[in-house]
């Protein structure tokens, strides 16, 4: 199964629009989806970490989040691959996958949220249960936001699941990233897409292949919280990296990689162990007029002190990476589209 066909793939992890009253703002939610599609995103990651895992505690809210993105995507293509974030133990996760499949989603991203048996065996058992409902995307999540170490043996066994169509590699660790690439190479599978989720190493991931026993594997794109902002710039940068991946890398692309790290540091708040990461994405989009506030569903998910100012600073430093002009010129027409 080749769900993720011709690369590169730019899949933003879709935030949840929350108003100042603490409730979802559905008009803003549709506006944000419209922006991603207009920016050229090839897919949408919905109900994932950036969307706030709390939505998985309310099945009606989860359904609404899935539905809003699917309806806007259907209305305003080009066709985008819909990837549903899935949480919970095996039965709950399979139910969520079945719901997403009914709404037109094409793959399930397996988050560790809500998994009682947080062992490699528990994760693999749940993966098989979800794969019975929807093709799956494995997820190597960094430990600071709820992930865990997963051994090469784990990836070797995951790669035996026929309906595995992708792996999001986001441990923020080069050794662990290499482990996944090596196991994919050794598996011989060509139908599994590597998607970077290493927000701090997007450019290195996309331009660096890994070869084992003569077989080269490389990332085909990414599914990223970072790409929830500056999505059009991400599409352009990723396209350039993919087209030139067999040629020497221009210095300007290396410079862009470091500029992306600067943006990511402001948005994802690593100096506070990523405490303000989701609120930081929302704050960037709020400052640009796409969201009504930086609020999250959880009262503990808030901006860190000084984070809003750091976000303003990177907007001034790197407007070309953050779609500043593109948003300002088109936001009114997008509002009319989704009204």
Rosetta blueprint (number, residue, H / E / L):
1 X L
2 X L
3 X L
4 X L
5 X L
6 X L
7 X L
8 X L
9 X E
10 X E
11 X E
12 X E
13 X E
14 X L
15 X L
16 X L
17 X L
18 X E
19 X L
20 X L
21 X L
22 X L
23 X L
24 X E
25 X L
26 X H
27 X H
28 X H
29 X H
30 X H
31 X H
32 X H
33 X H
34 X H
35 X H
36 X H
37 X H
38 X H
39 X H
40 X L
41 X L
42 X L
43 X E
44 X E
45 X E
46 X E
47 X L
48 X L
49 X H
50 X H
51 X H
52 X L
53 X H
54 X H
55 X H
56 X H
57 X H
58 X L
59 X H
60 X H
61 X H
62 X H
63 X H
64 X H
65 X H
66 X H
67 X H
68 X H
69 X H
70 X H
71 X H
72 X H
73 X H
74 X H
75 X H
76 X L
77 X L
78 X L
79 X L
80 X L
81 X E
82 X E
83 X E
84 X E
85 X E
86 X E
87 X L
88 X L
89 X L
90 X H
91 X H
92 X H
93 X H
94 X H
95 X H
96 X H
97 X H
98 X H
99 X H
100 X H
101 X H
102 X H
103 X L
104 X L
105 X L
106 X L
107 X E
108 X E
109 X E
110 X E
111 X L
112 X L
113 X L
114 X L
115 X L
116 X L
117 X L
118 X L
119 X L
120 X H
121 X H
122 X H
123 X H
124 X H
125 X H
126 X H
127 X H
128 X H
129 X H
130 X H
131 X H
132 X L
133 X L
134 X L
135 X L
136 X E
137 X E
138 X E
139 X E
140 X E
141 X E
142 X L
143 X H
144 X H
145 X H
146 X L
147 X L
148 X L
149 X L
150 X L
151 X L
152 X H
153 X H
154 X H
155 X H
156 X H
157 X H
158 X H
159 X L
160 X L
161 X L
162 X L
163 X L
164 X E
165 X E
166 X E
167 X E
168 X E
169 X E
170 X E
171 X L
172 X L
173 X L
174 X H
175 X H
176 X H
177 X H
178 X H
179 X H
180 X H
181 X H
182 X H
183 X H
184 X H
185 X H
186 X H
187 X H
188 X L
189 X L
190 X L
191 X L
192 X L
193 X E
194 X E
195 X E
196 X E
197 X L
198 X L
199 X L
200 X L
201 X L
202 X H
203 X H
204 X H
205 X H
206 X H
207 X H
208 X L
209 X L
210 X E
211 X E
212 X E
213 X L
214 X L
215 X E
216 X E
217 X E
218 X L
219 X L
220 X L
221 X E
222 X E
223 X E
224 X E
225 X L
226 X H
227 X H
228 X H
229 X L
230 X L
231 X H
232 X H
233 X H
234 X H
235 X H
236 X H
237 X H
238 X H
239 X H
240 X H
241 X H
242 X H
243 X H
244 X L
245 X L
246 X L
247 X L
248 X L
249 X L
250 X L
251 X H
252 X H
253 X H
254 X H
255 X H
256 X H
257 X H
258 X H
259 X H
260 X H
261 X H
262 X H
263 X H
264 X H
265 X H
266 X H
267 X H
268 X H
269 X L
270 X H
271 X H
272 X H
273 X L
274 X L
275 X L
276 X L
277 X H
278 X H
279 X H
280 X H
281 X H
282 X H
283 X H
284 X H
285 X H
286 X H
287 X H
288 X L
289 X L
290 X L
291 X L
292 X L
293 X L
294 X L
295 X L
296 X L
297 X L
298 X L
299 X L
300 X L
301 X L
302 X L
303 X L
304 X L
305 X L
306 X L
307 X H
308 X H
309 X H
310 X H
311 X H
312 X H
313 X H
314 X H
315 X H
316 X H
317 X H
318 X L
319 X H
320 X H
321 X H
322 X L
323 X L
324 X H
325 X H
326 X H
327 X H
328 X H
329 X H
330 X H
331 X H
332 X H
333 X H
334 X H
335 X H
336 X H
337 X H
338 X H
339 X L
